[in-house]
Amino acid sequence: MKPRDALVFDINDLRRILKEDGLYNQETRKKIEEYINYYRTYEHNDVKIFDELE
């Protein structure tokens, strides 16, 4: 699995779990967005791993 695909899978799973537990709200959405944005800009040796993260 590509790194981007693994991240998308994990984020979708996290959202599902939060919704099932009644914890998916504005605050958790904001934290997930911050997490996604961190990986959008993550670079290792000047190579972007996640070019098109949705």
mmCIF entry with sequence, helices, sheets and N, C-alpha, C, O atoms, coordinates in Angstrom:
data_MODEL
# 
_entry.id   MODEL 
# 
_entity.id                         1 
_entity.type                       polymer 
_entity.pdbx_number_of_molecules   1 
# 
_entity_poly.entity_id                      1 
_entity_poly.type                           'polypeptide(L)' 
_entity_poly.nstd_linkage                   no 
_entity_poly.nstd_monomer                   no 
_entity_poly.pdbx_seq_one_letter_code       MKPRDALVFDINDLRRILKEDGLYNQETRKKIEEYINYYRTYEHNDVKIFDELE 
_entity_poly.pdbx_seq_one_letter_code_can   MKPRDALVFDINDLRRILKEDGLYNQETRKKIEEYINYYRTYEHNDVKIFDELE 
_entity_poly.pdbx_strand_id                 A 
# 
loop_
_entity_poly_seq.entity_id 
_entity_poly_seq.num 
_entity_poly_seq.mon_id 
_entity_poly_seq.hetero 
1 1  MET n 
1 2  LYS n 
1 3  PRO n 
1 4  ARG n 
1 5  ASP n 
1 6  ALA n 
1 7  LEU n 
1 8  VAL n 
1 9  PHE n 
1 10 ASP n 
1 11 ILE n 
1 12 ASN n 
1 13 ASP n 
1 14 LEU n 
1 15 ARG n 
1 16 ARG n 
1 17 ILE n 
1 18 LEU n 
1 19 LYS n 
1 20 GLU n 
1 21 ASP n 
1 22 GLY n 
1 23 LEU n 
1 24 TYR n 
1 25 ASN n 
1 26 GLN n 
1 27 GLU n 
1 28 THR n 
1 29 ARG n 
1 30 LYS n 
1 31 LYS n 
1 32 ILE n 
1 33 GLU n 
1 34 GLU n 
1 35 TYR n 
1 36 ILE n 
1 37 ASN n 
1 38 TYR n 
1 39 TYR n 
1 40 ARG n 
1 41 THR n 
1 42 TYR n 
1 43 GLU n 
1 44 HIS n 
1 45 ASN n 
1 46 ASP n 
1 47 VAL n 
1 48 LYS n 
1 49 ILE n 
1 50 PHE n 
1 51 ASP n 
1 52 GLU n 
1 53 LEU n 
1 54 GLU n 
# 
_struct_asym.id          A 
_struct_asym.entity_id   1 
# 
loop_
_struct_conf.conf_type_id 
_struct_conf.id 
_struct_conf.pdbx_PDB_helix_id 
_struct_conf.beg_label_comp_id 
_struct_conf.beg_label_asym_id 
_struct_conf.beg_label_seq_id 
_struct_conf.pdbx_beg_PDB_ins_code 
_struct_conf.end_label_comp_id 
_struct_conf.end_label_asym_id 
_struct_conf.end_label_seq_id 
_struct_conf.pdbx_end_PDB_ins_code 
_struct_conf.beg_auth_comp_id 
_struct_conf.beg_auth_asym_id 
_struct_conf.beg_auth_seq_id 
_struct_conf.end_auth_comp_id 
_struct_conf.end_auth_asym_id 
_struct_conf.end_auth_seq_id 
_struct_conf.pdbx_PDB_helix_class 
_struct_conf.details 
_struct_conf.pdbx_PDB_helix_length 
HELX_P HELX_P1 AA1 PRO A 3  ? GLU A 20 ? PRO A 3  GLU A 20 1 ? 18 
HELX_P HELX_P2 AA2 GLN A 26 ? THR A 41 ? GLN A 26 THR A 41 1 ? 16 
# 
_struct_conf_type.id          HELX_P 
_struct_conf_type.criteria    ? 
_struct_conf_type.reference   ? 
# 
_struct_sheet.id               AA1 
_struct_sheet.type             ? 
_struct_sheet.number_strands   2 
_struct_sheet.details          ? 
# 
_struct_sheet_order.sheet_id     AA1 
_struct_sheet_order.range_id_1   1 
_struct_sheet_order.range_id_2   2 
_struct_sheet_order.offset       ? 
_struct_sheet_order.sense        anti-parallel 
# 
loop_
_struct_sheet_range.sheet_id 
_struct_sheet_range.id 
_struct_sheet_range.beg_label_comp_id 
_struct_sheet_range.beg_label_asym_id 
_struct_sheet_range.beg_label_seq_id 
_struct_sheet_range.pdbx_beg_PDB_ins_code 
_struct_sheet_range.end_label_comp_id 
_struct_sheet_range.end_label_asym_id 
_struct_sheet_range.end_label_seq_id 
_struct_sheet_range.pdbx_end_PDB_ins_code 
_struct_sheet_range.beg_auth_comp_id 
_struct_sheet_range.beg_auth_asym_id 
_struct_sheet_range.beg_auth_seq_id 
_struct_sheet_range.end_auth_comp_id 
_struct_sheet_range.end_auth_asym_id 
_struct_sheet_range.end_auth_seq_id 
AA1 1 GLU A 43 ? HIS A 44 ? GLU A 43 HIS A 44 
AA1 2 VAL A 47 ? LYS A 48 ? VAL A 47 LYS A 48 
# 
loop_
_atom_site.group_PDB 
_atom_site.id 
_atom_site.type_symbol 
_atom_site.label_atom_id 
_atom_site.label_alt_id 
_atom_site.label_comp_id 
_atom_site.label_asym_id 
_atom_site.label_entity_id 
_atom_site.label_seq_id 
_atom_site.pdbx_PDB_ins_code 
_atom_site.Cartn_x 
_atom_site.Cartn_y 
_atom_site.Cartn_z 
_atom_site.occupancy 
_atom_site.B_iso_or_equiv 
_atom_site.pdbx_formal_charge 
_atom_site.auth_seq_id 
_atom_site.auth_comp_id 
_atom_site.auth_asym_id 
_atom_site.auth_atom_id 
_atom_site.pdbx_PDB_model_num 
ATOM 1   N N  . MET A 1 1  ? 0.848   -1.174 0.000  1.00 0.00 ? 1  MET A N  1 
ATOM 2   C CA . MET A 1 1  ? 0.000   0.000  0.000  1.00 0.00 ? 1  MET A CA 1 
ATOM 3   C C  . MET A 1 1  ? 0.892   1.235  0.000  1.00 0.00 ? 1  MET A C  1 
ATOM 4   O O  . MET A 1 1  ? 1.886   1.301  0.723  1.00 0.00 ? 1  MET A O  1 
ATOM 5   N N  . LYS A 1 2  ? 0.526   2.196  -0.810 1.00 0.00 ? 2  LYS A N  1 
ATOM 6   C CA . LYS A 1 2  ? 1.278   3.451  -0.865 1.00 0.00 ? 2  LYS A CA 1 
ATOM 7   C C  . LYS A 1 2  ? 1.051   4.234  0.419  1.00 0.00 ? 2  LYS A C  1 
ATOM 8   O O  . LYS A 1 2  ? 0.004   4.094  1.051  1.00 0.00 ? 2  LYS A O  1 
ATOM 9   N N  . PRO A 1 3  ? 2.026   5.063  0.817  1.00 0.00 ? 3  PRO A N  1 
ATOM 10  C CA . PRO A 1 3  ? 1.876   5.833  2.054  1.00 0.00 ? 3  PRO A CA 1 
ATOM 11  C C  . PRO A 1 3  ? 0.610   6.684  2.078  1.00 0.00 ? 3  PRO A C  1 
ATOM 12  O O  . PRO A 1 3  ? -0.065  6.765  3.105  1.00 0.00 ? 3  PRO A O  1 
ATOM 13  N N  . ARG A 1 4  ? 0.291   7.306  0.973  1.00 0.00 ? 4  ARG A N  1 
ATOM 14  C CA . ARG A 1 4  ? -0.908  8.143  0.898  1.00 0.00 ? 4  ARG A CA 1 
ATOM 15  C C  . ARG A 1 4  ? -2.156  7.302  1.123  1.00 0.00 ? 4  ARG A C  1 
ATOM 16  O O  . ARG A 1 4  ? -3.053  7.704  1.864  1.00 0.00 ? 4  ARG A O  1 
ATOM 17  N N  . ASP A 1 5  ? -2.218  6.144  0.490  1.00 0.00 ? 5  ASP A N  1 
ATOM 18  C CA . ASP A 1 5  ? -3.382  5.265  0.632  1.00 0.00 ? 5  ASP A CA 1 
ATOM 19  C C  . ASP A 1 5  ? -3.532  4.774  2.071  1.00 0.00 ? 5  ASP A C  1 
ATOM 20  O O  . ASP A 1 5  ? -4.646  4.671  2.585  1.00 0.00 ? 5  ASP A O  1 
ATOM 21  N N  . ALA A 1 6  ? -2.420  4.475  2.710  1.00 0.00 ? 6  ALA A N  1 
ATOM 22  C CA . ALA A 1 6  ? -2.458  4.025  4.101  1.00 0.00 ? 6  ALA A CA 1 
ATOM 23  C C  . ALA A 1 6  ? -2.968  5.138  5.011  1.00 0.00 ? 6  ALA A C  1 
ATOM 24  O O  . ALA A 1 6  ? -3.754  4.883  5.924  1.00 0.00 ? 6  ALA A O  1 
ATOM 25  N N  . LEU A 1 7  ? -2.530  6.359  4.767  1.00 0.00 ? 7  LEU A N  1 
ATOM 26  C CA . LEU A 1 7  ? -2.974  7.481  5.577  1.00 0.00 ? 7  LEU A CA 1 
ATOM 27  C C  . LEU A 1 7  ? -4.472  7.734  5.388  1.00 0.00 ? 7  LEU A C  1 
ATOM 28  O O  . LEU A 1 7  ? -5.192  7.955  6.361  1.00 0.00 ? 7  LEU A O  1 
ATOM 29  N N  . VAL A 1 8  ? -4.938  7.702  4.150  1.00 0.00 ? 8  VAL A N  1 
ATOM 30  C CA . VAL A 1 8  ? -6.361  7.904  3.871  1.00 0.00 ? 8  VAL A CA 1 
ATOM 31  C C  . VAL A 1 8  ? -7.191  6.810  4.543  1.00 0.00 ? 8  VAL A C  1 
ATOM 32  O O  . VAL A 1 8  ? -8.242  7.091  5.120  1.00 0.00 ? 8  VAL A O  1 
ATOM 33  N N  . PHE A 1 9  ? -6.727  5.582  4.469  1.00 0.00 ? 9  PHE A N  1 
ATOM 34  C CA . PHE A 1 9  ? -7.429  4.476  5.116  1.00 0.00 ? 9  PHE A CA 1 
ATOM 35  C C  . PHE A 1 9  ? -7.534  4.709  6.620  1.00 0.00 ? 9  PHE A C  1 
ATOM 36  O O  . PHE A 1 9  ? -8.602  4.548  7.209  1.00 0.00 ? 9  PHE A O  1 
ATOM 37  N N  . ASP A 1 10 ? -6.422  5.088  7.231  1.00 0.00 ? 10 ASP A N  1 
ATOM 38  C CA . ASP A 1 10 ? -6.397  5.306  8.680  1.00 0.00 ? 10 ASP A CA 1 
ATOM 39  C C  . ASP A 1 10 ? -7.285  6.478  9.100  1.00 0.00 ? 10 ASP A C  1 
ATOM 40  O O  . ASP A 1 10 ? -7.966  6.404  10.122 1.00 0.00 ? 10 ASP A O  1 
ATOM 41  N N  . ILE A 1 11 ? -7.279  7.547  8.324  1.00 0.00 ? 11 ILE A N  1 
ATOM 42  C CA . ILE A 1 11 ? -8.108  8.706  8.661  1.00 0.00 ? 11 ILE A CA 1 
ATOM 43  C C  . ILE A 1 11 ? -9.587  8.352  8.545  1.00 0.00 ? 11 ILE A C  1 
ATOM 44  O O  . ILE A 1 11 ? -10.384 8.730  9.403  1.00 0.00 ? 11 ILE A O  1 
ATOM 45  N N  . ASN A 1 12 ? -9.954  7.635  7.498  1.00 0.00 ? 12 ASN A N  1 
ATOM 46  C CA . ASN A 1 12 ? -11.349 7.211  7.352  1.00 0.00 ? 12 ASN A CA 1 
ATOM 47  C C  . ASN A 1 12 ? -11.757 6.286  8.494  1.00 0.00 ? 12 ASN A C  1 
ATOM 48  O O  . ASN A 1 12 ? -12.877 6.375  8.997  1.00 0.00 ? 12 ASN A O  1 
ATOM 49  N N  . ASP A 1 13 ? -10.865 5.411  8.898  1.00 0.00 ? 13 ASP A N  1 
ATOM 50  C CA . ASP A 1 13 ? -11.148 4.513  10.017 1.00 0.00 ? 13 ASP A CA 1 
ATOM 51  C C  . ASP A 1 13 ? -11.301 5.316  11.317 1.00 0.00 ? 13 ASP A C  1 
ATOM 52  O O  . ASP A 1 13 ? -12.186 5.028  12.123 1.00 0.00 ? 13 ASP A O  1 
ATOM 53  N N  . LEU A 1 14 ? -10.456 6.301  11.515 1.00 0.00 ? 14 LEU A N  1 
ATOM 54  C CA . LEU A 1 14 ? -10.548 7.162  12.692 1.00 0.00 ? 14 LEU A CA 1 
ATOM 55  C C  . LEU A 1 14 ? -11.887 7.885  12.727 1.00 0.00 ? 14 LEU A C  1 
ATOM 56  O O  . LEU A 1 14 ? -12.539 7.942  13.770 1.00 0.00 ? 14 LEU A O  1 
ATOM 57  N N  . ARG A 1 15 ? -12.296 8.434  11.592 1.00 0.00 ? 15 ARG A N  1 
ATOM 58  C CA . ARG A 1 15 ? -13.597 9.119  11.525 1.00 0.00 ? 15 ARG A CA 1 
ATOM 59  C C  . ARG A 1 15 ? -14.735 8.168  11.870 1.00 0.00 ? 15 ARG A C  1 
ATOM 60  O O  . ARG A 1 15 ? -15.650 8.529  12.611 1.00 0.00 ? 15 ARG A O  1 
ATOM 61  N N  . ARG A 1 16 ? -14.677 6.959  11.332 1.00 0.00 ? 16 ARG A N  1 
ATOM 62  C CA . ARG A 1 16 ? -15.717 5.968  11.598 1.00 0.00 ? 16 ARG A CA 1 
ATOM 63  C C  . ARG A 1 16 ? -15.808 5.662  13.091 1.00 0.00 ? 16 ARG A C  1 
ATOM 64  O O  . ARG A 1 16 ? -16.900 5.627  13.660 1.00 0.00 ? 16 ARG A O  1 
ATOM 65  N N  . ILE A 1 17 ? -14.661 5.443  13.716 1.00 0.00 ? 17 ILE A N  1 
ATOM 66  C CA . ILE A 1 17 ? -14.622 5.124  15.139 1.00 0.00 ? 17 ILE A CA 1 
ATOM 67  C C  . ILE A 1 17 ? -15.161 6.295  15.969 1.00 0.00 ? 17 ILE A C  1 
ATOM 68  O O  . ILE A 1 17 ? -15.949 6.092  16.893 1.00 0.00 ? 17 ILE A O  1 
ATOM 69  N N  . LEU A 1 18 ? -14.738 7.512  15.639 1.00 0.00 ? 18 LEU A N  1 
ATOM 70  C CA . LEU A 1 18 ? -15.215 8.673  16.378 1.00 0.00 ? 18 LEU A CA 1 
ATOM 71  C C  . LEU A 1 18 ? -16.728 8.840  16.242 1.00 0.00 ? 18 LEU A C  1 
ATOM 72  O O  . LEU A 1 18 ? -17.407 9.180  17.210 1.00 0.00 ? 18 LEU A O  1 
ATOM 73  N N  . LYS A 1 19 ? -17.252 8.600  15.041 1.00 0.00 ? 19 LYS A N  1 
ATOM 74  C CA . LYS A 1 19 ? -18.700 8.699  14.829 1.00 0.00 ? 19 LYS A CA 1 
ATOM 75  C C  . LYS A 1 19 ? -19.442 7.640  15.632 1.00 0.00 ? 19 LYS A C  1 
ATOM 76  O O  . LYS A 1 19 ? -20.468 7.930  16.248 1.00 0.00 ? 19 LYS A O  1 
ATOM 77  N N  . GLU A 1 20 ? -18.929 6.421  15.628 1.00 0.00 ? 20 GLU A N  1 
ATOM 78  C CA . GLU A 1 20 ? -19.578 5.341  16.372 1.00 0.00 ? 20 GLU A CA 1 
ATOM 79  C C  . GLU A 1 20 ? -19.613 5.637  17.869 1.00 0.00 ? 20 GLU A C  1 
ATOM 80  O O  . GLU A 1 20 ? -20.567 5.267  18.554 1.00 0.00 ? 20 GLU A O  1 
ATOM 81  N N  . ASP A 1 21 ? -18.580 6.301  18.374 1.00 0.00 ? 21 ASP A N  1 
ATOM 82  C CA . ASP A 1 21 ? -18.495 6.609  19.795 1.00 0.00 ? 21 ASP A CA 1 
ATOM 83  C C  . ASP A 1 21 ? -19.139 7.957  20.142 1.00 0.00 ? 21 ASP A C  1 
ATOM 84  O O  . ASP A 1 21 ? -19.134 8.375  21.300 1.00 0.00 ? 21 ASP A O  1 
ATOM 85  N N  . GLY A 1 22 ? -19.689 8.629  19.131 1.00 0.00 ? 22 GLY A N  1 
ATOM 86  C CA . GLY A 1 22 ? -20.333 9.917  19.367 1.00 0.00 ? 22 GLY A CA 1 
ATOM 87  C C  . GLY A 1 22 ? -19.358 11.036 19.668 1.00 0.00 ? 22 GLY A C  1 
ATOM 88  O O  . GLY A 1 22 ? -19.728 12.027 20.299 1.00 0.00 ? 22 GLY A O  1 
ATOM 89  N N  . LEU A 1 23 ? -18.128 10.893 19.231 1.00 0.00 ? 23 LEU A N  1 
ATOM 90  C CA . LEU A 1 23 ? -17.087 11.876 19.520 1.00 0.00 ? 23 LEU A CA 1 
ATOM 91  C C  . LEU A 1 23 ? -16.675 12.704 18.303 1.00 0.00 ? 23 LEU A C  1 
ATOM 92  O O  . LEU A 1 23 ? -15.778 13.541 18.396 1.00 0.00 ? 23 LEU A O  1 
ATOM 93  N N  . TYR A 1 24 ? -17.325 12.475 17.167 1.00 0.00 ? 24 TYR A N  1 
ATOM 94  C CA . TYR A 1 24 ? -16.971 13.203 15.949 1.00 0.00 ? 24 TYR A CA 1 
ATOM 95  C C  . TYR A 1 24 ? -17.701 14.536 15.972 1.00 0.00 ? 24 TYR A C  1 
ATOM 96  O O  . TYR A 1 24 ? -18.917 14.594 15.785 1.00 0.00 ? 24 TYR A O  1 
ATOM 97  N N  . ASN A 1 25 ? -16.945 15.611 16.204 1.00 0.00 ? 25 ASN A N  1 
ATOM 98  C CA . ASN A 1 25 ? -17.526 16.940 16.296 1.00 0.00 ? 25 ASN A CA 1 
ATOM 99  C C  . ASN A 1 25 ? -16.580 17.950 15.659 1.00 0.00 ? 25 ASN A C  1 
ATOM 100 O O  . ASN A 1 25 ? -15.588 17.582 15.030 1.00 0.00 ? 25 ASN A O  1 
ATOM 101 N N  . GLN A 1 26 ? -16.901 19.216 15.830 1.00 0.00 ? 26 GLN A N  1 
ATOM 102 C CA . GLN A 1 26 ? -16.099 20.274 15.218 1.00 0.00 ? 26 GLN A CA 1 
ATOM 103 C C  . GLN A 1 26 ? -14.641 20.232 15.695 1.00 0.00 ? 26 GLN A C  1 
ATOM 104 O O  . GLN A 1 26 ? -13.719 20.428 14.903 1.00 0.00 ? 26 GLN A O  1 
ATOM 105 N N  . GLU A 1 27 ? -14.442 19.979 16.970 1.00 0.00 ? 27 GLU A N  1 
ATOM 106 C CA . GLU A 1 27 ? -13.080 19.945 17.520 1.00 0.00 ? 27 GLU A CA 1 
ATOM 107 C C  . GLU A 1 27 ? -12.264 18.787 16.932 1.00 0.00 ? 27 GLU A C  1 
ATOM 108 O O  . GLU A 1 27 ? -11.111 18.977 16.547 1.00 0.00 ? 27 GLU A O  1 
ATOM 109 N N  . THR A 1 28 ? -12.851 17.600 16.862 1.00 0.00 ? 28 THR A N  1 
ATOM 110 C CA . THR A 1 28 ? -12.105 16.456 16.320 1.00 0.00 ? 28 THR A CA 1 
ATOM 111 C C  . THR A 1 28 ? -11.878 16.611 14.822 1.00 0.00 ? 28 THR A C  1 
ATOM 112 O O  . THR A 1 28 ? -10.838 16.199 14.308 1.00 0.00 ? 28 THR A O  1 
ATOM 113 N N  . ARG A 1 29 ? -12.845 17.203 14.113 1.00 0.00 ? 29 ARG A N  1 
ATOM 114 C CA . ARG A 1 29 ? -12.642 17.455 12.673 1.00 0.00 ? 29 ARG A CA 1 
ATOM 115 C C  . ARG A 1 29 ? -11.464 18.397 12.461 1.00 0.00 ? 29 ARG A C  1 
ATOM 116 O O  . ARG A 1 29 ? -10.658 18.207 11.551 1.00 0.00 ? 29 ARG A O  1 
ATOM 117 N N  . LYS A 1 30 ? -11.374 19.421 13.318 1.00 0.00 ? 30 LYS A N  1 
ATOM 118 C CA . LYS A 1 30 ? -10.269 20.377 13.205 1.00 0.00 ? 30 LYS A CA 1 
ATOM 119 C C  . LYS A 1 30 ? -8.929  19.684 13.455 1.00 0.00 ? 30 LYS A C  1 
ATOM 120 O O  . LYS A 1 30 ? -7.960  19.933 12.737 1.00 0.00 ? 30 LYS A O  1 
ATOM 121 N N  . LYS A 1 31 ? -8.868  18.820 14.462 1.00 0.00 ? 31 LYS A N  1 
ATOM 122 C CA . LYS A 1 31 ? -7.617  18.102 14.757 1.00 0.00 ? 31 LYS A CA 1 
ATOM 123 C C  . LYS A 1 31 ? -7.233  17.165 13.610 1.00 0.00 ? 31 LYS A C  1 
ATOM 124 O O  . LYS A 1 31 ? -6.058  17.055 13.260 1.00 0.00 ? 31 LYS A O  1 
ATOM 125 N N  . ILE A 1 32 ? -8.219  16.498 13.033 1.00 0.00 ? 32 ILE A N  1 
ATOM 126 C CA . ILE A 1 32 ? -7.933  15.616 11.898 1.00 0.00 ? 32 ILE A CA 1 
ATOM 127 C C  . ILE A 1 32 ? -7.420  16.446 10.720 1.00 0.00 ? 32 ILE A C  1 
ATOM 128 O O  . ILE A 1 32 ? -6.496  16.029 10.022 1.00 0.00 ? 32 ILE A O  1 
ATOM 129 N N  . GLU A 1 33 ? -8.012  17.606 10.502 1.00 0.00 ? 33 GLU A N  1 
ATOM 130 C CA . GLU A 1 33 ? -7.566  18.482 9.416  1.00 0.00 ? 33 GLU A CA 1 
ATOM 131 C C  . GLU A 1 33 ? -6.124  18.940 9.648  1.00 0.00 ? 33 GLU A C  1 
ATOM 132 O O  . GLU A 1 33 ? -5.331  18.995 8.708  1.00 0.00 ? 33 GLU A O  1 
ATOM 133 N N  . GLU A 1 34 ? -5.783  19.270 10.900 1.00 0.00 ? 34 GLU A N  1 
ATOM 134 C CA . GLU A 1 34 ? -4.408  19.658 11.229 1.00 0.00 ? 34 GLU A CA 1 
ATOM 135 C C  . GLU A 1 34 ? -3.448  18.508 10.931 1.00 0.00 ? 34 GLU A C  1 
ATOM 136 O O  . GLU A 1 34 ? -2.360  18.723 10.397 1.00 0.00 ? 34 GLU A O  1 
ATOM 137 N N  . TYR A 1 35 ? -3.848  17.309 11.272 1.00 0.00 ? 35 TYR A N  1 
ATOM 138 C CA . TYR A 1 35 ? -3.041  16.110 11.021 1.00 0.00 ? 35 TYR A CA 1 
ATOM 139 C C  . TYR A 1 35 ? -2.818  15.923 9.521  1.00 0.00 ? 35 TYR A C  1 
ATOM 140 O O  . TYR A 1 35 ? -1.701  15.642 9.087  1.00 0.00 ? 35 TYR A O  1 
ATOM 141 N N  . ILE A 1 36 ? -3.873  16.079 8.739  1.00 0.00 ? 36 ILE A N  1 
ATOM 142 C CA . ILE A 1 36 ? -3.769  15.945 7.278  1.00 0.00 ? 36 ILE A CA 1 
ATOM 143 C C  . ILE A 1 36 ? -2.844  17.016 6.724  1.00 0.00 ? 36 ILE A C  1 
ATOM 144 O O  . ILE A 1 36 ? -1.978  16.724 5.898  1.00 0.00 ? 36 ILE A O  1 
ATOM 145 N N  . ASN A 1 37 ? -3.019  18.242 7.168  1.00 0.00 ? 37 ASN A N  1 
ATOM 146 C CA . ASN A 1 37 ? -2.181  19.339 6.670  1.00 0.00 ? 37 ASN A CA 1 
ATOM 147 C C  . ASN A 1 37 ? -0.714  19.136 7.018  1.00 0.00 ? 37 ASN A C  1 
ATOM 148 O O  . ASN A 1 37 ? 0.164   19.498 6.234  1.00 0.00 ? 37 ASN A O  1 
ATOM 149 N N  . TYR A 1 38 ? -0.439  18.566 8.177  1.00 0.00 ? 38 TYR A N  1 
ATOM 150 C CA . TYR A 1 38 ? 0.941   18.261 8.536  1.00 0.00 ? 38 TYR A CA 1 
ATOM 151 C C  . TYR A 1 38 ? 1.560   17.315 7.501  1.00 0.00 ? 38 TYR A C  1 
ATOM 152 O O  . TYR A 1 38 ? 2.681   17.540 7.046  1.00 0.00 ? 38 TYR A O  1 
ATOM 153 N N  . TYR A 1 39 ? 0.848   16.284 7.140  1.00 0.00 ? 39 TYR A N  1 
ATOM 154 C CA . TYR A 1 39 ? 1.391   15.320 6.192  1.00 0.00 ? 39 TYR A CA 1 
ATOM 155 C C  . TYR A 1 39 ? 1.390   15.829 4.763  1.00 0.00 ? 39 TYR A C  1 
ATOM 156 O O  . TYR A 1 39 ? 2.170   15.350 3.940  1.00 0.00 ? 39 TYR A O  1 
ATOM 157 N N  . ARG A 1 40 ? 0.533   16.786 4.452  1.00 0.00 ? 40 ARG A N  1 
ATOM 158 C CA . ARG A 1 40 ? 0.582   17.404 3.122  1.00 0.00 ? 40 ARG A CA 1 
ATOM 159 C C  . ARG A 1 40 ? 1.910   18.118 2.916  1.00 0.00 ? 40 ARG A C  1 
ATOM 160 O O  . ARG A 1 40 ? 2.450   18.128 1.809  1.00 0.00 ? 40 ARG A O  1 
ATOM 161 N N  . THR A 1 41 ? 2.429   18.705 3.967  1.00 0.00 ? 41 THR A N  1 
ATOM 162 C CA . THR A 1 41 ? 3.661   19.488 3.861  1.00 0.00 ? 41 THR A CA 1 
ATOM 163 C C  . THR A 1 41 ? 4.890   18.708 4.310  1.00 0.00 ? 41 THR A C  1 
ATOM 164 O O  . THR A 1 41 ? 6.004   19.226 4.246  1.00 0.00 ? 41 THR A O  1 
ATOM 165 N N  . TYR A 1 42 ? 4.703   17.465 4.765  1.00 0.00 ? 42 TYR A N  1 
ATOM 166 C CA . TYR A 1 42 ? 5.831   16.661 5.229  1.00 0.00 ? 42 TYR A CA 1 
ATOM 167 C C  . TYR A 1 42 ? 6.785   16.385 4.081  1.00 0.00 ? 42 TYR A C  1 
ATOM 168 O O  . TYR A 1 42 ? 6.370   15.935 3.013  1.00 0.00 ? 42 TYR A O  1 
ATOM 169 N N  . GLU A 1 43 ? 8.029   16.649 4.299  1.00 0.00 ? 43 GLU A N  1 
ATOM 170 C CA . GLU A 1 43 ? 9.053   16.369 3.304  1.00 0.00 ? 43 GLU A CA 1 
ATOM 171 C C  . GLU A 1 43 ? 10.198  15.632 3.974  1.00 0.00 ? 43 GLU A C  1 
ATOM 172 O O  . GLU A 1 43 ? 10.561  15.921 5.114  1.00 0.00 ? 43 GLU A O  1 
ATOM 173 N N  . HIS A 1 44 ? 10.750  14.691 3.257  1.00 0.00 ? 44 HIS A N  1 
ATOM 174 C CA . HIS A 1 44 ? 11.914  13.971 3.739  1.00 0.00 ? 44 HIS A CA 1 
ATOM 175 C C  . HIS A 1 44 ? 12.925  13.986 2.613  1.00 0.00 ? 44 HIS A C  1 
ATOM 176 O O  . HIS A 1 44 ? 12.665  13.467 1.527  1.00 0.00 ? 44 HIS A O  1 
ATOM 177 N N  . ASN A 1 45 ? 14.052  14.568 2.864  1.00 0.00 ? 45 ASN A N  1 
ATOM 178 C CA . ASN A 1 45 ? 15.081  14.717 1.832  1.00 0.00 ? 45 ASN A CA 1 
ATOM 179 C C  . ASN A 1 45 ? 14.525  15.427 0.599  1.00 0.00 ? 45 ASN A C  1 
ATOM 180 O O  . ASN A 1 45 ? 14.814  15.049 -0.536 1.00 0.00 ? 45 ASN A O  1 
ATOM 181 N N  . ASP A 1 46 ? 13.718  16.466 0.845  1.00 0.00 ? 46 ASP A N  1 
ATOM 182 C CA . ASP A 1 46 ? 13.124  17.294 -0.218 1.00 0.00 ? 46 ASP A CA 1 
ATOM 183 C C  . ASP A 1 46 ? 12.200  16.515 -1.148 1.00 0.00 ? 46 ASP A C  1 
ATOM 184 O O  . ASP A 1 46 ? 12.014  16.926 -2.293 1.00 0.00 ? 46 ASP A O  1 
ATOM 185 N N  . VAL A 1 47 ? 11.625  15.424 -0.704 1.00 0.00 ? 47 VAL A N  1 
ATOM 186 C CA . VAL A 1 47 ? 10.676  14.654 -1.511 1.00 0.00 ? 47 VAL A CA 1 
ATOM 187 C C  . VAL A 1 47 ? 9.338   14.668 -0.802 1.00 0.00 ? 47 VAL A C  1 
ATOM 188 O O  . VAL A 1 47 ? 9.230   14.231 0.344  1.00 0.00 ? 47 VAL A O  1 
ATOM 189 N N  . LYS A 1 48 ? 8.318   15.170 -1.484 1.00 0.00 ? 48 LYS A N  1 
ATOM 190 C CA . LYS A 1 48 ? 6.976   15.176 -0.898 1.00 0.00 ? 48 LYS A CA 1 
ATOM 191 C C  . LYS A 1 48 ? 6.374   13.780 -1.064 1.00 0.00 ? 48 LYS A C  1 
ATOM 192 O O  . LYS A 1 48 ? 6.324   13.240 -2.169 1.00 0.00 ? 48 LYS A O  1 
ATOM 193 N N  . ILE A 1 49 ? 5.925   13.216 0.036  1.00 0.00 ? 49 ILE A N  1 
ATOM 194 C CA . ILE A 1 49 ? 5.371   11.869 0.009  1.00 0.00 ? 49 ILE A CA 1 
ATOM 195 C C  . ILE A 1 49 ? 3.895   11.896 -0.372 1.00 0.00 ? 49 ILE A C  1 
ATOM 196 O O  . ILE A 1 49 ? 3.426   11.028 -1.109 1.00 0.00 ? 49 ILE A O  1 
ATOM 197 N N  . PHE A 1 50 ? 3.176   12.873 0.120  1.00 0.00 ? 50 PHE A N  1 
ATOM 198 C CA . PHE A 1 50 ? 1.739   12.946 -0.085 1.00 0.00 ? 50 PHE A CA 1 
ATOM 199 C C  . PHE A 1 50 ? 1.406   14.148 -0.957 1.00 0.00 ? 50 PHE A C  1 
ATOM 200 O O  . PHE A 1 50 ? 1.065   15.214 -0.445 1.00 0.00 ? 50 PHE A O  1 
ATOM 201 N N  . ASP A 1 51 ? 1.504   13.980 -2.265 1.00 0.00 ? 51 ASP A N  1 
ATOM 202 C CA . ASP A 1 51 ? 1.266   15.110 -3.167 1.00 0.00 ? 51 ASP A CA 1 
ATOM 203 C C  . ASP A 1 51 ? -0.195  15.502 -3.243 1.00 0.00 ? 51 ASP A C  1 
ATOM 204 O O  . ASP A 1 51 ? -0.505  16.693 -3.286 1.00 0.00 ? 51 ASP A O  1 
ATOM 205 N N  . GLU A 1 52 ? -1.106  14.535 -3.260 1.00 0.00 ? 52 GLU A N  1 
ATOM 206 C CA . GLU A 1 52 ? -2.525  14.836 -3.434 1.00 0.00 ? 52 GLU A CA 1 
ATOM 207 C C  . GLU A 1 52 ? -3.347  14.165 -2.348 1.00 0.00 ? 52 GLU A C  1 
ATOM 208 O O  . GLU A 1 52 ? -4.077  13.211 -2.620 1.00 0.00 ? 52 GLU A O  1 
ATOM 209 N N  . LEU A 1 53 ? -3.238  14.641 -1.156 1.00 0.00 ? 53 LEU A N  1 
ATOM 210 C CA . LEU A 1 53 ? -3.997  14.065 -0.056 1.00 0.00 ? 53 LEU A CA 1 
ATOM 211 C C  . LEU A 1 53 ? -5.397  14.648 -0.045 1.00 0.00 ? 53 LEU A C  1 
ATOM 212 O O  . LEU A 1 53 ? -5.576  15.865 -0.085 1.00 0.00 ? 53 LEU A O  1 
ATOM 213 N N  . GLU A 1 54 ? -6.381  13.778 0.009  1.00 0.00 ? 54 GLU A N  1 
ATOM 214 C CA . GLU A 1 54 ? -7.771  14.242 0.002  1.00 0.00 ? 54 GLU A CA 1 
ATOM 215 C C  . GLU A 1 54 ? -8.318  14.249 1.399  1.00 0.00 ? 54 GLU A C  1 
ATOM 216 O O  . GLU A 1 54 ? -9.477  14.609 1.606  1.00 0.00 ? 54 GLU A O  1 
# 
